[in-house]
């Protein structure tokens, strides 16, 4: 158990820390999500109760306007941008399907995809909504799970403590004044839960009394050289970092701008246990005991921004600052904005673009893009005007292709960053996002800008540089479009440039295609101005990008899995038969056989329907492509009669078998007479299918023959 002070902070933070005025309150149909990790599985019958208790139309209706159309509800899809409604909900079955992006699922799926929750968290959130009391299986909770939960609770308590300190502590007055000068009012401070780490060596440790192992494992502090627990953050404005669910996992701290300093008070070395050499004996040193001295002597050379280290609950390459607040708007807009720092994210929120995120003091990675692909198909980079990148961009293009993303760049005025632009010219910031251009277009423009087009040498040099940029793109069609644009700009023949580009790709090191710098630098999405002026990367600047070569992807959401595999082409009668099984199960399920459906997804869908009690259970256990088809069928109503569909299915199956029989007769002389006789009987039966007197009997006989024939072939 955590100490009493920590438990108190947790209780108060859960009731107050997420509260904010209406203009900044996170909009969620589910309310707040608990910040702890539940490791015990929920009883299966309770999951069923939750599904049955939730009104799917009401749930989805909070994010998308739905209108009743027959037995279905239709509207614009909440998962992608569209002008014509293609999203359908079957309230009776509790399933939805989009004919545009193939998003499908039930209430649990919907909450997972819109809230970024895992399965258990989604069930718990829906249970809270529906008033269902969940029961859990009794399982052994290992030390790893207990430890992770303890770290999350400790981090949540620290966020609440720092936040309360900023709001009311006298020593935070200068921090409050600085935030006001940046245009951050009380609403913004509460919404982003900004905090203040006082200029003290152990204020947090003393207040929360965190165990040493928790302090180290969260990165909230460390044990100093004299064996005392010490805060990791001191004299900094704290920006809490949350995972997509909204659980605090890390922190970033910014020092305040330098202010006139007063001389540090004289320190009696004997009073603090220092010997003549200034080294400590049994007491803390001067640096640790005297906050004023520590600020003057210790923090002067510290970086402007400081971030939590990697921990069991925090991975920089998989975490994006602001995603917990931005994900809802990103899903609605189909777009997410990626910027450099915490203040840039806040600036975007201030101007109404509540879909901005930032890397947490590290490089942009493929894992970041995979995470973003779960929420939006379009990613807009909004960096300093010089930060569109200069090397290794072919990797970003490959990531764009693998994750089915449209990556663009918002071109900002030279020397501007989103945080400052939001305060002095918000319209320009909004317009830059609205007019964001493809990444390659921006890089080609940069390569051509400032070129001397008045001389042949200048035009040739500009074309050479631009071709080097274009060469890194994986699509030959895209490359050729830019070759023609470069030819027009440099007044050269496209054929000559195509030949030159081909030579570049044939003879150049593929790792350096399109690179203007060292191949070792990876994706240099580094802010040039920050690097040059400050001698290194600041918070949010882009150092060489870490590359994960494993093109893995989750299959839990339409936006973060491989391009949707559409069902094989099937005849209209096959699809109508499946609709009848879904919507009129009692009438159809025992009259059809798997042999009537073409091998593949349609047959697998029929077998899944036969094997389970209802379509929802069938979809839950089926392969992804089959589940997508079943969920689509739920929102499509049958229009043909069962008798007509059954007759046409049997006819199609019999005609296919007849073709196979005739081929057998031609290839096997020994059995020619026998096969020919059977084929003749089948042909006659097909003609009698539409004889009103014998149709039913003929259809049943043909179906029995088709089943026996397939069973014989399988044997």
N, C-alpha and C positions, 0 to 999 in steps of 0.2 A: 504493500500500500504506500501511496505517496504521503508525504507529511501533511499535517492539518492545514497549514497555510496554503499549500498547493491545492488541496481539495477545495478550499474556500474560493481561491482565485478561479478555479475551473467552473464552480457553480455560478459565480457571478458573471464570468465571461460568457457562458453559454446563454445567459438570459439577456445580456446587454451588448456584447461586443459586436454582434451582427445587426444591431438596430441602427437605423439611419433614417433621415427624412425621406419623404416619398420621392423626391427628385433623384436620390441616389440609391434607393433601396433596390437590391437585386430582385428582379422579377422572376418568380418561380412558382408554378402551379402547385408545387409540392411543399412549399415552405422550406425551412432550414433542414439541412441534413446533419445527423449526429456526427460529431467529430471523432468518434472512437472507432476502433476496428472490431467488428464482431466476427469471431472466428468459428463459432459453432454453427453447423448447418441448420437451416430451417426445416421443420417437418414438411414432407411433401404435401400432406393434406392441407396444411395451412397455406402453402403456395397456391393450391387450387382455390382455396377460399378467397384469397386476395384477388386472384384473377376474376372470380365471379362477382366479387363485391364492387369492383371498380367499373364505373360507367366510362367506357372507352370514348364514346362520342363527347362526353363532357370534358374528359382529360385532354383529348386532342383539340377540342374546340377552344381551349384556352390559348392555343398557339396558332390555330388556323381556323378561319371561318368555314363552317360546314353547312351544307343545305341538304335537306332530305330529297332523295330521288328514288322513288319506289321503296325497296327494302334497304337501300344503301344510303349512306351520307357521302357527299362529294364536296371537294374544295381544292384550293391550291395547296400543293405539297409543302409541308414545313421543312423538308429536307433539301429542296433545291428551288431555284428561282424559276418561275413559269408564269405565263399569262393566261393559259387555258387550263382549267382544272383537270388534273389527271389522278388525283388522290381519292381513294374510296375507302370507306369504313363499313364493315358489317357489324352492327351493334349486337346482333343475336349471337354470333360466333365469337365476338370480341377480337377481331382481327382487322388489320388494315393492309392496303397494298397501293403502291404508286405505279402507274403505267409508264411514267416518265423516267424515273431513276431506279425503279424496281425495289425501293425500300418497302419492307414488309415486316409484320410481326404482330405482337399483342401489346397489352398495356405495359408489361415489364420491358419488352424490347424498346418501346417508345421512350420510356423513362431512361433507359440505359443510353440510348443514342442522343437524346436531347440534354441529359444532365451529366453525361460522362461518368456514370456510375457502373460498378460491377453488378453482377446478377443479384447477389445478396443485398447489397445496398439499395438497389431498385425495389426489391420486394419489401424491404423495411420501410422505404419512403412511401410506397403505395399503401402499406398496412396502416401507417400513421394517418394517411389521407382518408382511408375507408373505415378507420376505427376497428381494425382487426388486430386482436392480440395474438402475437406470434409465439409459437413454442419451438424450442431448439432441441436438437439431438444432443444427448450427453456424450461428448467426446473429450479426449485428453487434449488439453491446451498446453502445448510445449513451451519451453522457455523462450524460443524465438518469437512466438506470437505474443506472449506476455510482454516481452521486452519492447517489441514494436509499439504496442499499445501504450506502454509507459512513456516512450519517447514522444509519441503524438500528444499525450496529455501534458507532458512537461513543456513542449513547444507551445501548445495552446495557452497554457498558464503564463508563459513568458510574454507572448504577444499581448495578452490582456494587461499584464503588469506594466510593460513599456507604454502601452496605449494610455492607461490611466495616468501614468507619470507625465506624459506629454500634455494631457488635458488640464492638469491641476497643480503639478508640483512647481514651487517657486523657482527651482533651478532650471526649469524648462522654459522660462520666459523668453530667453534669447532664441530658442528653437521655434517657439510660437511666432515670434516676430519675423523670423526668417521665412517661415511658411506663408505668413500673411503677405510678405513682400513678393512671393512667387504667385500670389493669387489663390492660395489654398485656404478656403474658409473652413468653418467647423464641419460642414456637411462632408466635404472631401476628406478631411482628417478622419472622421468617423467611418465613412464608407470604405476607405482603404486601410483603416485600422493602423494609421501611422503611429509611431511611438517615439519615445526619447530615452536613450541610454545615458544616464547621468555620468558626470565626470567623477566617477568613483570606482575604486578597484574591485569592490565586491558587493555593490548594492543589490543586484539581482540574486546573487548566491545567498546573501544573508536573508533577503526577504522571502524567498521561496524555499530555502533550505533544501536544495536539490541534492540527491545522492551523487557522490562523485562519479559513479559509472554513467549516470544519466547525463550529468553535466558534460562529460567528455563525448558521449555517444551522440548528443544532439548538436555539439559544437557551440553550445551556449556559454561555455567557459572552459577553464583548464586549471591544472594545479601548478602553481608557480614554483620557483626554485626553492622556496622555503617551506613547501608542503601545504600552502594555503590555497583554497579554492578562489579563483579570480574570474571576473566577467570577461567574456570575449569582446563585447562591445562596450565602449566607453566614450562619452562625449559625442554621440552620433544620433542623427535622426534615423529611426529604424523603419524599414519598409518590410513588413512581413510577406513571406512568399508562401503561397498556398498551392496544393495540388488541384487538379480539375474538380474534385469533389468539394473542395473548400476547407480542407484540413491544413492547418499550419505545419509546414515541414522545414522551413529555413527562414533566414533573415538576410537582408542587406542593410548596411549602415552607411550613412553619408556624414562626413564631418561638416561642421558649420564653416562658412567662410571666415578667414582670419579677421579678428577684431583686435583693437589696441589692447595690449596686455599690461597688466600691472606686475611689478616685480614680485616674485614668489616670496612669501614670508620666510624669515630665517628659520632654520630647522636646528633644533638641539639634537645633535647626533646621539648624545648619551640617552636622551629620552626615548629614542626609537631604536636603541640597541645597536648603533653603528660603532665600529672601532675606529681607530685613528686613520685607517686607510680608507674609510668610507664603506667598507664591506659589512654586511649584516652579521650579527652574531646569532642570537636566538629569536630576534624580532624582525618583522618585515622591514625592508629597506625603505629609504626615503622616497624612492620612486613610487612604491606601492602605497605607502601610508599617507602621503601628502598629495591630494588630487591636484592642487594648483601646480605643484612642482612637476607632477607627472604630465600635465597638459603642456606645460612649457617645454619640458625636456624630452618627454617620451613620444608625444603624438605629432610633433612638428613634421617628421619625415614619413608619417604613415600615409598610405594611399587615400585618395579622396573617397573612394568607395571600398567597402569591405564586405565580403559575402561569407555565409556559412560554408563550412567544408562539406565534402561528400559524406553522407551518413547512411544508415540503414533505411531512413525514410526519405532521403533527398538525393536525387541524381541530377546534376546540372544538365546533362545531355538529354534528359527526358522531362525536364521541367521548364515551363514558360511562365514568367511573371504575368499575372493578370488573366490567365485563361479561365480561372474559376468565375470571374465576373464577365468575361467577354464571350463565353461559349454560347449563351442564348442568342445574343445579337448576331454572332457569327453564323449560327445555323439559319436564322431568319434571312440574313443578307446573302448567304452563300459566299461569304468573303471574310477573311481575317487579315488584320494588319500586323506586320511584324516590325518592331522598331528596336532601338538600342538600349534604352534604359527605363528605369521605373518612372522618372518624371515625364518621359515621352508618353508612356501609357496613360498617365494621369492627364496629360495635355489633351490627348485624343478624347478621353472621356469628357473633359470639360467642354469640348466643342461639339459633343453629341455623337461622336464616332466611338461607340461603346463596344468595339470589337478588336481592340488593340492588345497585343501581348509583346513581351520582350524576353530575350534570353537573359539568363541570370549571371551576367559577368563572364560568359564563356562564349565559345564559338557556336555558330549555327550548325546543327548536325542533321543527318538524315532522320534520326529518331525524332527530332523536333518536327520535321515535315510530316512524318508518319502520324504523329500526334495531332497535328493541325488538320490532316486529311480526314480525321474522324468527324470534324465539325464543319468544314467548308471546303469546296473544291477550288477556291481561288485564294491565292496568297499574295498580298501586296507588301513589298519591302518598302519601308518608309525610313530611310536613313539620311544622314547628311548627304548633301549633293554630290560629294566626292566618293561616296561609299558604295557605289553600285558593283564594285568588285573588279579585280584586274587579272586574276589568274585562276586556273583550274575550274572554270565555270562549266566545263563539260560535265562535271559531277552533278551540279545543280540541275542541268538539263536532264541527266539520267534519273535523278531523284524525282524530277517533275513527271517524267514518263512513267516510272515505276509506281508512283503514288497517285497517278491520274490527276495531277494538279495543274492549274493555270497560274504560273508565277509571273507577277508583274512588278514594276517599280514606280513608286510615286516620286516624281522629280521635284525636289524642294529647291527654293532659292539658295544660291551659293552662300555657304557659311551659316545656314539655318539648320536648327534641329526642331523636331515636332513640339517639344516642350516650350521653347521660346516662341515659336511661331503661333502656337495656340493662344498665347497671351496677347501678342501684338497684331496678328493678322489671321484670325481663325478662318476667314473665307478662303484665303490662299491655301491653307492646310487642307480644308475640305475639298477644294478644287483639285489639288494635287492627287488626292486619293481617287476622286471620281475619274480623272483623266490618266490614271496609271497606265503605263505602256509595257509591252513585253520586255523582259529582261534583255534579250539580245538586241532589241531596237535601241535601248538606252546605251548599251555598251558600244554599239556601232556608231551612234551619234557622238559618244565621247571620243572614239578613235578618230573621227573625222573633224571634230571641232578644232578650230585653230589651224587647220591645214592650209598651206599656201596653194591655192588653186589657180594662181596666175602663171605658174611655170609647170612644164612637163615633169620636172623632177619632184615638185611638191605634190602634184596629183598622183604620181606613181607611188610616192612614199605613203601618202594617205591611204591609197587603195591597198597597199601591202599590209599596213597596220590593221585596217578594217577586215581584210581577208583572214588575218590571223585570229581575229575575234570570232568570225563566222565559222571558221574551220572546226571549232569545238562543239558545234551543235550536232546532235545525232541524226536529225532528219534532213535527207537530201533535198526534199521539197522546200523546207524552210530555208536551207542554205542558198538555194538557187534564187529564191525571192530576194534575199538580201544582196546577192551578187548583182542582180539587175539594178537594185537601188544604188549600190556603190558605183556601178558603171555610170549611171545617170549623174550622180553627184560629181564624180571625178572626170566626166566626159571621156569615157573609155569604152571599148567594145566588150559587151558581156561575154562573148566567146573567149576572148583573151583572158579575162578574169576567171572564167570557169576552168580553163586549162591550168592557170596558175594555182588555183585552189586545189585542183586534183593533184598537182605535183606536191603541194604542201602536205596533203594528207597521205600521199604515197611514201614520202621520204622522211617526214618529220617523226620525232618521237611521239607516239600517241599520248603519252602522259603530259606533253607540253602543247598539244593542239590548242590554239586560242589563247595561249598564255603570254602575258606581257612581263612576267616576272619569273622567279625561280619555280621550277616544278615542285620543289620541296615545300613550298609555302601553302599547298592545298588550295582551299577556296579563300582567297584573301579578301573577305568581306570586312575589311578593317577601315574604320573612319580615318582617312588620311590626315585630316586636320588635327584630330586628337592625338594621333601617334606623333606627328611632327612637333606639335607644340608642347606636349607633355612628356615626351621621351618614352612613351610606352602606351599600351592599351589601357584605357580607362574603363570604368564600369560600362558594360554593354558593348564595347568595341569588339570588332570581330577579328580574332586571331586566326591562325590557320585552322581550318575546319577539320574536325575529327571525322573520319570516314568509317562507316560500318558497312562492309561489303555484303552483308547478308540481306538480301531483298525479302525479308520476312514481312508478313502482314497479317493482321488479325482479320477474322471473318465474322466478327460480331456486329459490325455496322456496315451499311452499304458504302459509306464514304471512305472506310479505311481498309477495304479488302480489294482483291484483284478486280479488274474490270468485270462487270456483271456478265455472267454466262447466261445468255438467254436460252430458254428451252429450245430443243430441236424443233424444226418446222413440223407441225402436225396438221392433219386435215381438220376442217371445221367440225366434222362429225365426232372426231376423237375428243376435241376440246369440249364439245357440247355434252358428250357422254360423261366426262369428268365433272362438269358443272352439275349435271343431274345427280351424280353420286354424292356430291358435296351438299346440295340443297334438298334432295329428296332421297336421302339415304335408304330409308325403309323400303321404298318402292323399287330401288335400282340395285342395291348392293348384292343381292342374291341372283340377279338375272344376268349379270355380266361376268366375264372371265378375263383373266390377264392376257390370254392369247389374242383378244380383240384389240389390244393396244400395241402400238409399235414399240419394239425394244428400246429402252432408254428412259428418259425422264417421265414420259407419260405413263409407261407401264409401272415404273417404280412408284409413281404417285398413286395409281390405282391400288397397288399392293399395300401401300402404307395406309390407305383408307380402309381396306379390308381388315388389316391387322390391328387397328386401333378403334377405340370407341367413338371418337369424333375427329373432325378435321384439325382441331387445335392440338390434340394429343399427337396426331399423325405428323403435323408440321414440326412439333417440338423435337421429335426423335428422328426425323428424316435428314438426309443430306441437304446441304444448303440450297442447291439448285432445285431439288424436289420441294423443299419447304417454301421457296419463293413461289413456285408454281401453285402449290396448294393455297397459299395466302392470296394469290391473285384470283384463284377460282372462287374464293369466299366472297369477293366483292363483285363478281360477275354473275348475273342472273340468267338461268337457262330460258330459252325461248321456244324450243322445239318439243314435240311430244316424245314421251319415253318410247312408245312403240315405234315411231318413225326412226329415232336414233338407233335403237337396238337393231332394227332391220337393216339399216344402212351399214352399221358396223359389221354385222355378220356377212353382208354382201361383200364388203371390201375385203374382209378376211378370207372369204371363200374364193374370190377372184385372184387374190395373191397366191393362195394355195394351188389354184388351178394352173396358174402360170408355172409354178414349180413342178406340178405333176406332169405337165406336157413336156417340160425340159427333161424330166426323168425318163419319160417314154422314149424320147429321141436318143437318149444316151445309153439305154439299157435294153438291148434286144431281147434278152432272156425273159424280162418281165413286161415286155411291150403290151401284150394283150391285156394283162391284168391291170396295169396302170392306165391304159387307154379306157378300159371299162369304168374304172373309178372316176376318171376325168369326165367321161360322158355323163355319169350320174350326177356329178357335182354341177356340171353345166346346166343340166335339166333342173336341178333343185334351185339354182340361182334364178332361173326364169320363173319358177313357181313362188318365189319369195313375195311377189306382189299380187298373187292370186288370193283374193279376199277369203275364199273358203278354206284354203290350206296354208295360209301364210304363217300362222303361229306354229303349227306342227313342223313345217319345213324349216323354219328358222331354228327351232330347238334341235332338230336332227343335224342341221349343218353345224351348229355351235358344238354339239357333242362330238361330231367328227373332227372339228378343228382342235378341240381339247385333246382328244385321243391321239391325233396326228402329232401334236407338239410333244405330248408325253412320250410317244414312241421315238421321236427324234432325240429327245433328251436321254432316253435309255440307251 
